[in-house]
Amino acid sequence: MVPPVANRGMGHGPVYATRVGQASVVLLNGVFGDPLLRVRLRDQRRSLLFDLGEATRLSGKAAHQISDVFISHAHIDHIAGFLRLLRLRIGVIHPCRIYGPPGLSANIKGLVDGILWDRVGLRGPVFEVSEIRGDTISTNRVQAGVGVVEPLGEKQIDDGIVLEEGLFAIRATMLDHKTPVIAYSFEQPETLNIRKEKLVELSLAPGKWLGDLKVKILRGEMDAMITPPGAKARTAKELADDLVLRAPGCKMVYATDLGDTPQNRERLISLANGADLLFLESVFTQADMARASATQHLTARACGQIAQAAKVKRLAPFHFSRRYENAPEQVMAEVREEFPTVMAGRDLP
């Protein structure tokens, strides 16, 4: 958590928006606001969230499409937006999966139980909360109006991977902030792009079926039958040959709220090694290093040094202290002294 500063104001500072592989990525609250990173999977009508700070910028439509939320830790500026997500998901039947450090199930249950659910019956929003504990992950079901946590089991984690699907995998590592904090890597093994001109040529309408096609291709299920709307069924291989351009995979890493310790650096550099994009906190300037050390946050210099050591392609520093709200370039300048390839806001077309 960033220490409070008087006269914070309402500005959120620069907002990052970009593309990583087959996903659109937006830091919704900017570099000064609560951490909230939305990753929208194109062709999937599906989104992932990394942290869940203040969420007034999260629309109802977006909330309905969120399948998974990855929480670094449960300080208020990383989880306060859960109440908005909870409200927006009333009436949504399918569960939302939430991942985070030990104790997260109790945090989510406490937030849910703070609401009176006397009229929801068994139709309240459902959350499957997975707590990452070293080499294992345990999952509990929390449902509004039910009042009890239902254990769903525990499983081993292989090579840090907490979620693996056809289009992507999520890898996690534990860091220290005087409390356990999770850093995450969003990894796509291969990027599949749809040739839009071929869709037009073949009179095929875009839609969810394109996402299904990509999943089949990445899983190697090339004989699976896919039926585009208003067209005859074809194999995934036939459609891939006509429509799909393949490109190398990609990796995006998200990390915030960690002390500048050798162990934290080693673990984060290993996770972020060679990443296409690294979202990394840059809370204080070097002049405030004593405050950074006392609160277990990174300085701008440390942020740049970690990006350099990890050999990432692009860096998106964020989670700036509000004390620099009128001079964000001061933080950015110190980051660039160590790592020059820093994002400059939006680069979406």
N, C-alpha and C positions, 0 to 999 in steps of 0.2 A: 504494500500500500504506500502511495506517495504521501508524505506528511502534509497536513493541511497548511495552506498559506492564505493569509488575509486578503480580502478583495480579489477573489479569484476571477470574477467576471464571468461572461457567458461564452467567450470564444473557445473554439475547439482546435484552432490552429490548422496547419496543412492536413489534408485528407489524402491518403494514398488510395489509388484505384488502378488496377493493372490486371493482366492475364498471366496465368501460370498454367501451361499445358492446356487442358480442356476446361479450365475453371476461370471464372472472373472473381477477383479478390478486391474487397473494399474494407478499409479501416474506418468504420462508420462514424466514430466519434473524434477522429483526427488525433494528432499527436499529443494534445493536452487533455482530451477527454478520457473517460473510463475506457479501458481496453475492451474492444468488441470488434472482432475480425470476422467478416462474412465471406465464405467461399461458396460461390454458386456453381454447381456442376451443370455446364451447358448440355442441352438435350435431355436432361434428367428431371427437370422441374423439382430440383432438390438442392438444399443448402446445408452447409456445415457452419457452425460457429466456433470460434476459438475465443474463449472467455465470454463473459456475459455481464459486462458493466451496464451502466445506465442505458436504457434501450428505447428511448422515445423515437429514435430514427428507424426502428424495426417495424415494418408494416405488417398488417394482418396477413396478407398474402404470403409474405416472406416467412412469417412464423408458422404458417400451415405447411410450408415446404421444408422446414428444418427437420432433418432426420437424426442428427447427432450434434452434441455440444461437448467441447473439450475444455474443461476448466483447469486453469493453472493451479489455483488455490482459492480458498473461500473468504478472503478479505472482501470487504463490502464493495470496493470499486471493481471487483472482478465477478461478482455474482448478484449484485443488486437488481440487474435487469431480469432476473428470473421471474419476478412477480408479473412483469409485463408479458413475458412469454407464457406464463401460466394462464393469464387472463385471455390472451389471444388464442390459446389452444383449447378453450372450452368448446366442446362440440366436435373436436378432432378425435377420432376413434383410435388410430394407430399410435403406439407409444413413441415417445421421443427418448433417445438414448443419451445419457450424460456420463462423461468420463472425468475422473479427477483423482485427487489424493485420498488417502485414508480419512474416514470421517465424513465424506461428502454425502452419503445417504442420510445421515442425521441432519446435516445442514439443509438438504432439500426437503426432508420431511418436516423440519421445523418451520420453513417458509410456507409449505403447503398447509400445515396445521394451524397457521395463524389466521386462516380464513374460515368462515362458517359455511359449510357445504350441505346444509339441511335439505336443499332442493335438487341436488345433483344426482342422488341415487348412486347407481353404478356406472354413470356416464361421465364421471369426472376425468380430467386429463391424466394420462398415465406416463410415468417416467421410469425407465430402466437405468438405474444408477450403478455404474461400475467403478469400484475403487481399486486403483493401481497400487500394488504392494510389492515392489521389487520384481520378483519373477512370477508373481501370481496376480490374478485379477478376480475380484469377487463382485457379484452383481445382485442388486436388490430391486424389487419392484415397489414403487411408491405411487399410489393413486389417490387423487383428491377425493375426499369423502369416505375413504376406507378406514384410515386411522392406524393401520398397522403396516409394518415393512415386511414384505414377503421375500425371503431369500430365494434367489434363482440359481445359485451354485457358484462354484469357483473353478478356475482353469489356469493352467500354466501359460506364461507368456513366452513366446519363442522369439529371440533376437529383438526384444523390445516392441514387437508388433502387437498392438491392442485391438486393431480392427483391420481386416483385410477383405476387400471385395474385388470384383473384376476390374473396376476402373481406377482404384486407388487403394493404398494402405496407409494406416496411421501408426507411426512409431513413437514411443514415448521414452523419456528418461527423467529420472528424479534429480532435482536440484535442491539447494538449501537457501532459505530466506528467513532463518530462525523458525521456520515451519516448512514441511515438505511442499515443494512446488514442482509441477510437471511441465516440461518443455515437450513440444510435439513437432513431428515431421510429417507433412502431407506428401506422399510419394505416388507418382503415376509411372508404371513400368514402361508405358509406351503411349504416345499421343496419337490419337486417331482423329483426323479432320475430314469432315464431309465436303465433297466437291459440290457446291451449291448449283453450279451450272449444269451438272449431271442430273441433279434432282429435277430441274426445270426440263431438261431434255427428255427425261424419262417420265415426265408428268407425275412425279411423286411428291406428295405434300410432306413438309417437315413435321416432326412430332416426337412423342415419347418413344416410338418404335426405333428411332435412330440411336437413342441411348441403349435400348435393348440389344440392338445390333452390335454396338461397341462392346458391350459386356460379353456377348457370345464370342466375338473375335478374340478378346483378351483372354478368355478362358479356353480358347482353342476348340470351341464347339462349332466348327465350320459347317457341319452337316445340319445344324439346327435350322428349322424353318421359321422364317419371319414373314409376316403379312402386313405390308404397308397399307394404310387406309385407302380403300377403293381400288386396290391392285391385287394381283394374284400372289400367292405365297411363293417365296424363293429361298434358297439356302443362304446362310450367312456368307458363305464363300462367294456365291454369285453376286450378292449385293456389295460385298467388300471389293471385289474386282472392279465393279462399275463406279462405286461411290467414294471409296475411302483412300485417303492419303496417309501413310504412316510416317511418324517422326519419332526421334528418340524421346525417352521418358524425361520426367522433370521432378524436382524436389523443392518444396517450400517449408521453411522451419519457422516456428513461432516460439519465442521465449521471452519471459518478462518476470521481474521481481526475483532477483538472485543476487547474492553477495558476490563480490569480486574475490573469490578464493581459488586456489590452484585446482581443487577438485571440481568446482563448478565449471571453471574454464575447460578443463580436460573433457568433462562429460559433454558439454555443449559443443565444443569444437568437433568432437567425434560425431555427434548427431548431425551437425550442420555441414559436415565436410562435403565440399563440392556443390552445395545447394544453389539452385538457380536464383532463389530469393530468400533472404533472412529478415524476418521481423524481429527486432531485438530492442529491448528497452535502453534508453539513453537518458536517464533521469536527471543527473546533475552535471554541471561543468566541472573542470578540474579544480577551479577555485573553491568549490564546495565539496571537495573530496572527503573531508572529515564527516560531513553530514551523510554522504553516500555510504561511508563505512559504518556509521552508527545505525543507519536504517537498512543496511544490507541491500543496497541498490548499486547499479552500474553507473559509472561516469561516461560521458561521451567518448573520452579517450579509450576506456576499456571496451566500449561497444565497437569502436572501429578496430581495435586490436584483435578482438575475437573474430570479427568478420574476416580480417586479413589472414589470421592463422587458419581459419576454416576454408579459405580459398573459395568463398562464395562469389557468385557472379554479380549480384545486386544486394544492396542493404537498404532496409527501410527502418531507420531509427524511430522510436515512438515512446510514449509514456513519459513525456517531458514533465518535469516539475513546473507548476504554475508560476513559480518565481521568475521564469523566463518567458512569460506569456507575451510580453511586448518585444521580445528579441529572440525568436526561435532560431534565427540565423547564427546566433552565438553558439548554440548547441550544435547545429549542423556543421559549422566551421571546424569545431574541435573533432567531430567525427571524421570529417574529410581529411584532416591532417594525418589520420591513421589509415583511412580507407576511402579513396576518392569516388568510388562508384556508388553513390547514394541516390536513391530515387528522389525525384523532384515533383512530388504530387501525382496528379493523374497522368497516365499514359495510355488510357483506353481511347480508341478511335471514336 
